Amino acid sequence: MNASPSLVDELMSQLQGAPMQQMAQQLGTDTEQTQSAVGAALPLLLGALGQNAAQPQGAADLLGALQRDHSAAVPQGLSGLGDLLGSVLGGVQGGNGGGGAGLGGGADILGHIFGGNQQRAEAGLGQATGLGGNAGNLLQMLAPIVMAFLASRVQSGGLDAGGLGQALGQERERAQAQGGLGGGLLGSLLDQDGDGQVGMGDLFKIGGALLGGRR
């Protein structure tokens, strides 16, 4: 039924080798721990974007942001992912004080993706993966890469807002169905009222926040 590889799997394969080693070096962790953490962070990011895109105008707003802010950062065929990562790492060298000055502003992107739940997402990822406070730095590295990757998919696949929303919605469902660290973190993030189910109340609380809407 899910014959095509997920966006998470596709992006994960692009990050193998040098990019993963660069991230591990930046975080001061070994490659194995970094790989595990990235494997949890990508479903969390793409799943949250899928939740985003499900809101009224959410997919259209996201598509506009990808075309406006991230298309220029797309490496050719994503073969230049190492170069993109190098630019991103330059922006998080200063740790939490850098304010996400890297390519695409990783901290700013996280604010748009998670809204008021950003600290909760970072803390959950840090606790689940053993990264602790480094989880925020990892998410800052990955956020511009995820956006550039999506911009590349929009360009190569000719996706409109509906297609983008559908693709991200499938990622969210896949992450929650597969569970694991990423799916569990995503589920707890979306379940705002702690009743174990993502209901309408949760969606209303999340709706404006995910794209940085000020309520």
Disulfide bonds with the S-S distance in Angstrom:
none
